[in-house]
Amino acid sequence: MKIAVGGLAAGLVFGAATSLVNALSSPYVELGMPLVGTVWAKAAKVLSLLMDAGWSWAALAVGLGWLAGTWARGALVGALALIAASVAYYVTDAFVLGEPLSLFATETVMWSVAGLLFGLVLGVVGAAIKRPGLIGLLAGLTVPVGAAVQMVVMPPRPHLTVTPAIVLAEVIVWTAAVLGAGWAVYRFRAARRVSGSRLSRCRTS
């Protein structure tokens, strides 16, 4: 029960925060207009590029699945988190844009269904990170590799002009992807060394 509540809460906070950051970074939205030209607008833009990305939402489900521990609980919390995040995102969008919620009904349902499907899988992936061997390695590489692929295929460049905010966001993503992949590989090799040393001691004893 606690893990389900935690997943819902995390999803609600993440979805609402992503929508608010998007609004604060936009000069065309009432919330963002007073910030135009300030350092706060630039910071909000960087956060918007980082949070409103597929790999970031995937990382939410994977991270919660890792905390959940087991595959079943990981699947549950991953799905609940992404569904809650989708609903919170569009409810907050409707609020900050001053539009009726019914205008976002189709997108809410569509992404909630996608959140259910992807959340189940990504939650299991997160729980599998704790497993030793190749399974744990591949699970640990899922988010870093996914972020790198998205950076190549769909980099965070909403317009043709490359701004400092875009450059900073790309540097952060690439750095995090390299560090994340490095951690997964290091953990895998360290586990193999421990396993190898134990096997060697057993043979000599």
Secondary structure, 3 states (H helix, E strand, C coil): CHHHHHHHHHHHHHHHHHHHHHHHHCCCCCCCHHHCCCHHHHHHHHHHHHHCCHHHHHHHHHHHHHHHCCHHHHHHHHHHHHHHHHHHHHHHHHHHHCCCHHHHHHHHHHHHHHHHHHHHHHHHHHHHCCCCHHHHHHHHHHHHHHHHHHHHHCCCCCCCCCCHHHHHHHHHHHHHHHHHHHHHHHHHHHHHHHHHHHHHHHHHC
